[in-house]
Amino acid sequence: MTLITTFKEKKREKQIKYERTLLRDLSIQMLKTSVQRYFGSSRIASSVLLKSGMEEACYDVAIEGYLLGARMSRFGYFGENMKQVQMRCENELKHLSDTLYNFILYWGQGLGDDGIQSESLFYICEQYVDSWWREGFQKGERRYKLRLH
């Protein structure tokens, strides 16, 4: 008997294979320095980072943003500029930054944060996700140019 596979399964297998090759370029040290660079100066985030699990949540969001940028780099390879491609996945980027922001606020309860501090934390989360999206976009575009996709 022959095994019948669907296009969805094949597409998902190909996507997983592509993501695995992309993740080989990342290291824990890169993620750790990025978290310290973005969240080390914020009073709320730096006190929350001491709790276990918080740093891993930042890593998860960074990886998701990185993979999203790499997936969308296909459009950049075919002629769209980075801003146009970023507008395509605006909802996903907003969701990632909101998730990280709400997670930090949840773990930072009881620190007496005011509105200004909270607003600056939101912008830091947006910048963090955006930087990882750009990193993934550039790596993915480079892979497309080298025909490694």
RAMO-V646421 format. One record per run of one state. SS is the DSSP state (~ for helix, > for strand, _ for the rest). FROM is the first residue (numbers start at 1). TO is the last residue. If there is no record, write none. Layout:
{{SS | FROM | TO} {SS | FROM | TO}}
This chain:
{{_ | 1 | 6} {~ | 7 | 23} {_ | 24 | 27} {~ | 28 | 39} {_ | 40 | 42} {~ | 43 | 48} {_ | 49 | 53} {~ | 54 | 77} {_ | 78 | 81} {~ | 82 | 88} {_ | 89 | 89} {~ | 90 | 107} {_ | 108 | 114} {~ | 115 | 145} {_ | 146 | 149}}
